[in-house]
Amino acid sequence: MKTRTKIIAGVGIVAGLVGGAYLNGSGNLSERTNLVYQGYHVEKTEGFNTLIFDDKSLAYRTTAPDLRVIGNPHGLEIGVNYDVKIRSPKWFGEDTAISVERSD
């Protein structure tokens, strides 16, 4: 009887963790338009690149950048306007760029 209770409790904990991870990862999807690409920063300890966007070009920026997201900088040009689709986790984690397309 004790073994069965332990198995049921273990399965419940694992199911809760998997469900929580799924719900966190399926967070909110938003889009930001006409943001100027400023460059990227390599997060060596985390193993990903942080893309930096702002509504002004780097020469005119006086405060922190508008948007920092995890993404791939391949093919992006500094100083060019882009439309960025962002997935934000529900509870914890970093914002991730789903797509980055050049603004028209």
DOTIBA-541651 format. One record per atom (N, C-alpha, C, O): x negated, y negated, z; atom name. Coordinates in nm, 2 decimals, padded with zeros to 4 digits. Example, Ala and Ser with C-alpha at 12.3 -4.5 7.8 and 13.67 -1.06 7.14 Angstrom:
2
+--------+--------+--------+------+
:   east :  north :     up : atom :
+--------+--------+--------+------+
: -01.32 :  00.57 :  00.78 :    N :
: -01.23 :  00.45 :  00.78 :   CA :
: -01.32 :  00.33 :  00.78 :    C :
: -01.42 :  00.33 :  00.85 :    O :
: -01.28 :  00.22 :  00.71 :    N :
: -01.37 :  00.11 :  00.71 :   CA :
: -01.29 :  00.00 :  00.79 :    C :
: -01.34 : -00.11 :  00.80 :    O :
+--------+--------+--------+------+
//
This chain:
104
+--------+--------+--------+------+
:   east :  north :     up : atom :
+--------+--------+--------+------+
: -00.08 :  00.12 :  00.00 :    N :
:  00.00 :  00.00 :  00.00 :   CA :
: -00.09 : -00.13 :  00.00 :    C :
: -00.05 : -00.22 : -00.07 :    O :
: -00.20 : -00.13 :  00.08 :    N :
: -00.28 : -00.24 :  00.08 :   CA :
: -00.35 : -00.26 : -00.05 :    C :
: -00.37 : -00.38 : -00.10 :    O :
: -00.39 : -00.15 : -00.12 :    N :
: -00.45 : -00.16 : -00.25 :   CA :
: -00.36 : -00.23 : -00.35 :    C :
: -00.40 : -00.31 : -00.43 :    O :
: -00.24 : -00.19 : -00.35 :    N :
: -00.14 : -00.25 : -00.44 :   CA :
: -00.12 : -00.40 : -00.42 :    C :
: -00.11 : -00.47 : -00.51 :    O :
: -00.12 : -00.44 : -00.29 :    N :
: -00.10 : -00.58 : -00.26 :   CA :
: -00.22 : -00.66 : -00.31 :    C :
: -00.21 : -00.77 : -00.36 :    O :
: -00.34 : -00.60 : -00.29 :    N :
: -00.47 : -00.67 : -00.34 :   CA :
: -00.47 : -00.68 : -00.49 :    C :
: -00.51 : -00.79 : -00.54 :    O :
: -00.42 : -00.58 : -00.56 :    N :
: -00.42 : -00.58 : -00.70 :   CA :
: -00.32 : -00.69 : -00.75 :    C :
: -00.35 : -00.77 : -00.84 :    O :
: -00.20 : -00.69 : -00.69 :    N :
: -00.10 : -00.79 : -00.73 :   CA :
: -00.15 : -00.93 : -00.70 :    C :
: -00.13 : -01.02 : -00.78 :    O :
: -00.22 : -00.95 : -00.58 :    N :
: -00.27 : -01.09 : -00.55 :   CA :
: -00.38 : -01.13 : -00.65 :    C :
: -00.39 : -01.24 : -00.69 :    O :
: -00.47 : -01.03 : -00.68 :    N :
: -00.58 : -01.06 : -00.78 :   CA :
: -00.52 : -01.10 : -00.92 :    C :
: -00.57 : -01.19 : -00.98 :    O :
: -00.42 : -01.02 : -00.96 :    N :
: -00.36 : -01.05 : -01.09 :   CA :
: -00.30 : -01.19 : -01.09 :    C :
: -00.30 : -01.26 : -01.19 :    O :
: -00.23 : -01.22 : -00.98 :    N :
: -00.17 : -01.35 : -00.97 :   CA :
: -00.27 : -01.47 : -00.97 :    C :
: -00.24 : -01.57 : -01.04 :    O :
: -00.38 : -01.45 : -00.91 :    N :
: -00.48 : -01.55 : -00.91 :   CA :
: -00.54 : -01.57 : -01.05 :    C :
: -00.56 : -01.68 : -01.09 :    O :
: -00.57 : -01.46 : -01.11 :    N :
: -00.63 : -01.47 : -01.25 :   CA :
: -00.53 : -01.53 : -01.34 :    C :
: -00.57 : -01.62 : -01.43 :    O :
: -00.40 : -01.49 : -01.33 :    N :
: -00.30 : -01.55 : -01.42 :   CA :
: -00.28 : -01.70 : -01.40 :    C :
: -00.26 : -01.78 : -01.49 :    O :
: -00.29 : -01.74 : -01.27 :    N :
: -00.28 : -01.88 : -01.24 :   CA :
: -00.40 : -01.96 : -01.29 :    C :
: -00.38 : -02.07 : -01.35 :    O :
: -00.52 : -01.91 : -01.29 :    N :
: -00.64 : -01.98 : -01.34 :   CA :
: -00.63 : -01.99 : -01.49 :    C :
: -00.66 : -02.09 : -01.55 :    O :
: -00.59 : -01.88 : -01.56 :    N :
: -00.58 : -01.88 : -01.70 :   CA :
: -00.47 : -01.98 : -01.75 :    C :
: -00.49 : -02.06 : -01.84 :    O :
: -00.36 : -01.98 : -01.68 :    N :
: -00.25 : -02.07 : -01.72 :   CA :
: -00.29 : -02.21 : -01.69 :    C :
: -00.26 : -02.30 : -01.78 :    O :
: -00.36 : -02.24 : -01.58 :    N :
: -00.40 : -02.38 : -01.56 :   CA :
: -00.50 : -02.43 : -01.66 :    C :
: -00.50 : -02.54 : -01.70 :    O :
: -00.60 : -02.34 : -01.70 :    N :
: -00.69 : -02.38 : -01.80 :   CA :
: -00.63 : -02.41 : -01.93 :    C :
: -00.66 : -02.50 : -02.00 :    O :
: -00.53 : -02.32 : -01.97 :    N :
: -00.45 : -02.35 : -02.09 :   CA :
: -00.38 : -02.48 : -02.09 :    C :
: -00.38 : -02.56 : -02.19 :    O :
: -00.31 : -02.51 : -01.98 :    N :
: -00.23 : -02.63 : -01.97 :   CA :
: -00.32 : -02.75 : -01.97 :    C :
: -00.29 : -02.85 : -02.03 :    O :
: -00.44 : -02.74 : -01.91 :    N :
: -00.53 : -02.86 : -01.90 :   CA :
: -00.59 : -02.88 : -02.04 :    C :
: -00.60 : -03.00 : -02.08 :    O :
: -00.62 : -02.78 : -02.12 :    N :
: -00.67 : -02.79 : -02.25 :   CA :
: -00.57 : -02.84 : -02.35 :    C :
: -00.61 : -02.89 : -02.46 :    O :
: -00.45 : -02.82 : -02.33 :    N :
: -00.35 : -02.86 : -02.43 :   CA :
: -00.30 : -03.01 : -02.40 :    C :
: -00.19 : -03.05 : -02.45 :    O :
: -00.38 : -03.09 : -02.33 :    N :
: -00.35 : -03.22 : -02.29 :   CA :
: -00.28 : -03.31 : -02.40 :    C :
: -00.22 : -03.26 : -02.49 :    O :
: -00.30 : -03.44 : -02.38 :    N :
: -00.23 : -03.54 : -02.47 :   CA :
: -00.31 : -03.57 : -02.59 :    C :
: -00.44 : -03.57 : -02.59 :    O :
: -00.24 : -03.59 : -02.70 :    N :
: -00.30 : -03.62 : -02.83 :   CA :
: -00.27 : -03.77 : -02.86 :    C :
: -00.15 : -03.81 : -02.86 :    O :
: -00.37 : -03.85 : -02.89 :    N :
: -00.35 : -03.99 : -02.93 :   CA :
: -00.44 : -04.03 : -03.04 :    C :
: -00.53 : -03.96 : -03.08 :    O :
: -00.41 : -04.15 : -03.10 :    N :
: -00.49 : -04.19 : -03.22 :   CA :
: -00.52 : -04.34 : -03.19 :    C :
: -00.44 : -04.42 : -03.15 :    O :
: -00.65 : -04.37 : -03.22 :    N :
: -00.70 : -04.51 : -03.21 :   CA :
: -00.74 : -04.55 : -03.35 :    C :
: -00.82 : -04.47 : -03.41 :    O :
: -00.70 : -04.66 : -03.40 :    N :
: -00.74 : -04.70 : -03.54 :   CA :
: -00.83 : -04.82 : -03.54 :    C :
: -00.84 : -04.90 : -03.44 :    O :
: -00.91 : -04.83 : -03.65 :    N :
: -01.00 : -04.95 : -03.67 :   CA :
: -01.10 : -04.97 : -03.56 :    C :
: -01.12 : -05.08 : -03.51 :    O :
: -01.16 : -04.86 : -03.51 :    N :
: -01.27 : -04.88 : -03.42 :   CA :
: -01.40 : -04.87 : -03.49 :    C :
: -01.42 : -04.79 : -03.58 :    O :
: -01.50 : -04.95 : -03.45 :    N :
: -01.63 : -04.96 : -03.51 :   CA :
: -01.72 : -04.85 : -03.44 :    C :
: -01.73 : -04.85 : -03.32 :    O :
: -01.78 : -04.77 : -03.52 :    N :
: -01.87 : -04.66 : -03.46 :   CA :
: -02.00 : -04.73 : -03.42 :    C :
: -02.06 : -04.80 : -03.50 :    O :
: -02.04 : -04.71 : -03.29 :    N :
: -02.16 : -04.77 : -03.24 :   CA :
: -02.28 : -04.68 : -03.23 :    C :
: -02.39 : -04.73 : -03.23 :    O :
: -02.26 : -04.55 : -03.24 :    N :
: -02.37 : -04.45 : -03.22 :   CA :
: -02.32 : -04.34 : -03.13 :    C :
: -02.21 : -04.33 : -03.10 :    O :
: -02.42 : -04.26 : -03.09 :    N :
: -02.39 : -04.15 : -03.00 :   CA :
: -02.50 : -04.13 : -02.90 :    C :
: -02.61 : -04.18 : -02.91 :    O :
: -02.46 : -04.07 : -02.79 :    N :
: -02.56 : -04.04 : -02.68 :   CA :
: -02.56 : -03.89 : -02.66 :    C :
: -02.45 : -03.83 : -02.65 :    O :
: -02.68 : -03.83 : -02.65 :    N :
: -02.69 : -03.69 : -02.63 :   CA :
: -02.69 : -03.66 : -02.48 :    C :
: -02.77 : -03.71 : -02.41 :    O :
: -02.59 : -03.58 : -02.44 :    N :
: -02.58 : -03.54 : -02.30 :   CA :
: -02.66 : -03.40 : -02.29 :    C :
: -02.60 : -03.30 : -02.31 :    O :
: -02.78 : -03.41 : -02.25 :    N :
: -02.87 : -03.29 : -02.25 :   CA :
: -02.82 : -03.19 : -02.14 :    C :
: -02.83 : -03.07 : -02.17 :    O :
: -02.78 : -03.23 : -02.03 :    N :
: -02.74 : -03.14 : -01.92 :   CA :
: -02.61 : -03.07 : -01.96 :    C :
: -02.59 : -02.95 : -01.92 :    O :
: -02.52 : -03.14 : -02.02 :    N :
: -02.39 : -03.09 : -02.06 :   CA :
: -02.39 : -03.01 : -02.19 :    C :
: -02.31 : -02.92 : -02.21 :    O :
: -02.48 : -03.05 : -02.28 :    N :
: -02.49 : -02.98 : -02.41 :   CA :
: -02.39 : -03.03 : -02.51 :    C :
: -02.36 : -02.96 : -02.60 :    O :
: -02.35 : -03.16 : -02.51 :    N :
: -02.27 : -03.21 : -02.61 :   CA :
: -02.31 : -03.36 : -02.64 :    C :
: -02.39 : -03.42 : -02.57 :    O :
: -02.25 : -03.41 : -02.75 :    N :
: -02.28 : -03.55 : -02.79 :   CA :
: -02.16 : -03.64 : -02.75 :    C :
: -02.04 : -03.60 : -02.78 :    O :
: -02.18 : -03.76 : -02.70 :    N :
: -02.08 : -03.85 : -02.67 :   CA :
: -02.08 : -03.96 : -02.78 :    C :
: -02.18 : -04.03 : -02.79 :    O :
: -01.97 : -03.97 : -02.86 :    N :
: -01.96 : -04.07 : -02.96 :   CA :
: -01.91 : -04.20 : -02.90 :    C :
: -01.82 : -04.19 : -02.81 :    O :
: -01.96 : -04.31 : -02.94 :    N :
: -01.92 : -04.44 : -02.88 :   CA :
: -01.86 : -04.53 : -02.99 :    C :
: -01.92 : -04.55 : -03.10 :    O :
: -01.74 : -04.57 : -02.96 :    N :
: -01.66 : -04.66 : -03.05 :   CA :
: -01.62 : -04.79 : -02.98 :    C :
: -01.61 : -04.78 : -02.85 :    O :
: -01.60 : -04.90 : -03.05 :    N :
: -01.56 : -05.02 : -02.99 :   CA :
: -01.47 : -05.10 : -03.09 :    C :
: -01.48 : -05.07 : -03.21 :    O :
: -01.39 : -05.19 : -03.05 :    N :
: -01.32 : -05.27 : -03.14 :   CA :
: -01.40 : -05.38 : -03.20 :    C :
: -01.36 : -05.45 : -03.30 :    O :
: -01.52 : -05.41 : -03.15 :    N :
: -01.61 : -05.51 : -03.20 :   CA :
: -01.74 : -05.44 : -03.24 :    C :
: -01.77 : -05.34 : -03.19 :    O :
: -01.82 : -05.51 : -03.33 :    N :
: -01.95 : -05.45 : -03.36 :   CA :
: -02.04 : -05.47 : -03.25 :    C :
: -02.02 : -05.55 : -03.16 :    O :
: -02.15 : -05.40 : -03.25 :    N :
: -02.25 : -05.40 : -03.14 :   CA :
: -02.30 : -05.54 : -03.10 :    C :
: -02.32 : -05.57 : -02.99 :    O :
: -02.32 : -05.62 : -03.21 :    N :
: -02.38 : -05.75 : -03.18 :   CA :
: -02.28 : -05.84 : -03.10 :    C :
: -02.33 : -05.93 : -03.03 :    O :
: -02.15 : -05.82 : -03.11 :    N :
: -02.05 : -05.90 : -03.04 :   CA :
: -02.00 : -05.84 : -02.91 :    C :
: -01.92 : -05.90 : -02.84 :    O :
: -02.05 : -05.72 : -02.87 :    N :
: -01.99 : -05.65 : -02.76 :   CA :
: -02.06 : -05.70 : -02.63 :    C :
: -02.19 : -05.71 : -02.62 :    O :
: -01.99 : -05.74 : -02.53 :    N :
: -02.04 : -05.79 : -02.41 :   CA :
: -02.00 : -05.70 : -02.29 :    C :
: -02.06 : -05.72 : -02.18 :    O :
: -01.91 : -05.61 : -02.31 :    N :
: -01.86 : -05.53 : -02.20 :   CA :
: -01.88 : -05.38 : -02.24 :    C :
: -01.94 : -05.35 : -02.34 :    O :
: -01.84 : -05.29 : -02.16 :    N :
: -01.85 : -05.15 : -02.19 :   CA :
: -01.77 : -05.11 : -02.31 :    C :
: -01.67 : -05.18 : -02.34 :    O :
: -01.81 : -05.01 : -02.39 :    N :
: -01.74 : -04.98 : -02.51 :   CA :
: -01.60 : -04.93 : -02.49 :    C :
: -01.56 : -04.89 : -02.38 :    O :
: -01.51 : -04.95 : -02.59 :    N :
: -01.37 : -04.92 : -02.58 :   CA :
: -01.35 : -04.77 : -02.56 :    C :
: -01.26 : -04.73 : -02.48 :    O :
: -01.42 : -04.69 : -02.63 :    N :
: -01.39 : -04.55 : -02.64 :   CA :
: -01.52 : -04.46 : -02.64 :    C :
: -01.61 : -04.49 : -02.71 :    O :
: -01.52 : -04.36 : -02.55 :    N :
: -01.63 : -04.26 : -02.55 :   CA :
: -01.56 : -04.13 : -02.56 :    C :
: -01.48 : -04.09 : -02.47 :    O :
: -01.60 : -04.05 : -02.66 :    N :
: -01.54 : -03.91 : -02.67 :   CA :
: -01.65 : -03.81 : -02.71 :    C :
: -01.75 : -03.85 : -02.76 :    O :
: -01.62 : -03.69 : -02.68 :    N :
: -01.71 : -03.58 : -02.72 :   CA :
: -01.68 : -03.55 : -02.87 :    C :
: -01.57 : -03.54 : -02.91 :    O :
: -01.79 : -03.54 : -02.95 :    N :
: -01.77 : -03.51 : -03.09 :   CA :
: -01.91 : -03.49 : -03.16 :    C :
: -02.01 : -03.50 : -03.10 :    O :
: -01.90 : -03.47 : -03.29 :    N :
: -02.01 : -03.44 : -03.38 :   CA :
: -02.04 : -03.57 : -03.46 :    C :
: -01.96 : -03.62 : -03.53 :    O :
: -02.16 : -03.63 : -03.44 :    N :
: -02.19 : -03.75 : -03.51 :   CA :
: -02.23 : -03.74 : -03.66 :    C :
: -02.26 : -03.83 : -03.73 :    O :
: -02.23 : -03.61 : -03.71 :    N :
: -02.28 : -03.59 : -03.84 :   CA :
: -02.19 : -03.66 : -03.95 :    C :
: -02.07 : -03.64 : -03.95 :    O :
: -02.25 : -03.74 : -04.03 :    N :
: -02.17 : -03.81 : -04.14 :   CA :
: -02.12 : -03.94 : -04.10 :    C :
: -02.06 : -04.01 : -04.18 :    O :
: -02.13 : -03.98 : -03.97 :    N :
: -02.07 : -04.11 : -03.93 :   CA :
: -02.18 : -04.22 : -03.95 :    C :
: -02.30 : -04.20 : -03.93 :    O :
: -02.14 : -04.34 : -03.99 :    N :
: -02.23 : -04.45 : -04.01 :   CA :
: -02.20 : -04.56 : -03.91 :    C :
: -02.09 : -04.60 : -03.89 :    O :
: -02.31 : -04.61 : -03.85 :    N :
: -02.30 : -04.71 : -03.75 :   CA :
: -02.25 : -04.84 : -03.82 :    C :
: -02.29 : -04.88 : -03.92 :    O :
: -02.15 : -04.91 : -03.75 :    N :
: -02.10 : -05.04 : -03.80 :   CA :
: -01.98 : -05.02 : -03.89 :    C :
: -01.92 : -05.12 : -03.94 :    O :
: -01.93 : -04.90 : -03.92 :    N :
: -01.82 : -04.87 : -04.01 :   CA :
: -01.70 : -04.85 : -03.92 :    C :
: -01.71 : -04.79 : -03.81 :    O :
: -01.58 : -04.89 : -03.97 :    N :
: -01.45 : -04.87 : -03.90 :   CA :
: -01.40 : -04.73 : -03.92 :    C :
: -01.40 : -04.68 : -04.03 :    O :
: -01.35 : -04.67 : -03.81 :    N :
: -01.30 : -04.53 : -03.82 :   CA :
: -01.17 : -04.52 : -03.74 :    C :
: -01.14 : -04.60 : -03.65 :    O :
: -01.08 : -04.43 : -03.79 :    N :
: -00.96 : -04.39 : -03.71 :   CA :
: -00.99 : -04.26 : -03.64 :    C :
: -01.04 : -04.17 : -03.70 :    O :
: -00.97 : -04.26 : -03.51 :    N :
: -01.01 : -04.15 : -03.43 :   CA :
: -00.89 : -04.08 : -03.36 :    C :
: -00.81 : -04.15 : -03.29 :    O :
: -00.87 : -03.95 : -03.38 :    N :
: -00.76 : -03.88 : -03.31 :   CA :
: -00.83 : -03.81 : -03.18 :    C :
: -00.94 : -03.75 : -03.20 :    O :
: -00.77 : -03.83 : -03.07 :    N :
: -00.83 : -03.79 : -02.94 :   CA :
: -00.74 : -03.70 : -02.87 :    C :
: -00.62 : -03.72 : -02.86 :    O :
: -00.80 : -03.59 : -02.81 :    N :
: -00.73 : -03.50 : -02.72 :   CA :
: -00.79 : -03.53 : -02.58 :    C :
: -00.90 : -03.51 : -02.55 :    O :
: -00.70 : -03.57 : -02.49 :    N :
: -00.73 : -03.59 : -02.35 :   CA :
: -00.68 : -03.48 : -02.26 :    C :
: -00.56 : -03.45 : -02.27 :    O :
: -00.76 : -03.42 : -02.18 :    N :
: -00.71 : -03.31 : -02.09 :   CA :
: -00.61 : -03.37 : -01.99 :    C :
: -00.62 : -03.49 : -01.96 :    O :
: -00.52 : -03.28 : -01.94 :    N :
: -00.42 : -03.33 : -01.85 :   CA :
: -00.48 : -03.36 : -01.71 :    C :
: -00.44 : -03.46 : -01.65 :    O :
: -00.58 : -03.28 : -01.66 :    N :
: -00.62 : -03.31 : -01.52 :   CA :
: -00.77 : -03.34 : -01.51 :    C :
: -00.80 : -03.44 : -01.45 :    O :
: -00.86 : -03.27 : -01.58 :    N :
: -01.00 : -03.29 : -01.56 :   CA :
: -01.07 : -03.26 : -01.69 :    C :
: -01.02 : -03.18 : -01.77 :    O :
: -01.19 : -03.32 : -01.71 :    N :
: -01.26 : -03.30 : -01.83 :   CA :
: -01.28 : -03.42 : -01.91 :    C :
: -01.23 : -03.53 : -01.88 :    O :
: -01.35 : -03.41 : -02.02 :    N :
: -01.38 : -03.53 : -02.11 :   CA :
: -01.28 : -03.53 : -02.23 :    C :
: -01.23 : -03.43 : -02.27 :    O :
: -01.26 : -03.66 : -02.28 :    N :
: -01.18 : -03.67 : -02.40 :   CA :
: -01.26 : -03.62 : -02.52 :    C :
: -01.38 : -03.63 : -02.53 :    O :
: -01.19 : -03.55 : -02.61 :    N :
: -01.26 : -03.49 : -02.73 :   CA :
: -01.20 : -03.55 : -02.86 :    C :
: -01.08 : -03.56 : -02.87 :    O :
: -01.29 : -03.58 : -02.95 :    N :
: -01.24 : -03.63 : -03.08 :   CA :
: -01.20 : -03.51 : -03.17 :    C :
: -01.28 : -03.42 : -03.20 :    O :
: -01.07 : -03.51 : -03.21 :    N :
: -01.02 : -03.40 : -03.29 :   CA :
: -01.05 : -03.43 : -03.44 :    C :
: -01.10 : -03.34 : -03.51 :    O :
: -01.04 : -03.56 : -03.48 :    N :
: -01.08 : -03.60 : -03.62 :   CA :
: -01.12 : -03.74 : -03.61 :    C :
: -01.07 : -03.82 : -03.54 :    O :
: -01.22 : -03.77 : -03.70 :    N :
: -01.27 : -03.91 : -03.71 :   CA :
: -01.27 : -03.93 : -03.86 :    C :
: -01.35 : -03.87 : -03.94 :    O :
: -01.19 : -04.02 : -03.91 :    N :
: -01.18 : -04.05 : -04.05 :   CA :
: -01.20 : -04.20 : -04.07 :    C :
: -01.17 : -04.29 : -03.99 :    O :
: -01.26 : -04.23 : -04.18 :    N :
: -01.30 : -04.37 : -04.22 :   CA :
: -01.17 : -04.45 : -04.24 :    C :
: -01.07 : -04.40 : -04.30 :    O :
: -01.16 : -04.57 : -04.18 :    N :
: -01.04 : -04.66 : -04.20 :   CA :
: -01.04 : -04.72 : -04.34 :    C :
: -01.15 : -04.74 : -04.40 :    O :
: -00.93 : -04.74 : -04.39 :    N :
: -00.92 : -04.80 : -04.53 :   CA :
: -00.90 : -04.95 : -04.52 :    C :
: -00.89 : -05.02 : -04.62 :    O :
+--------+--------+--------+------+
//
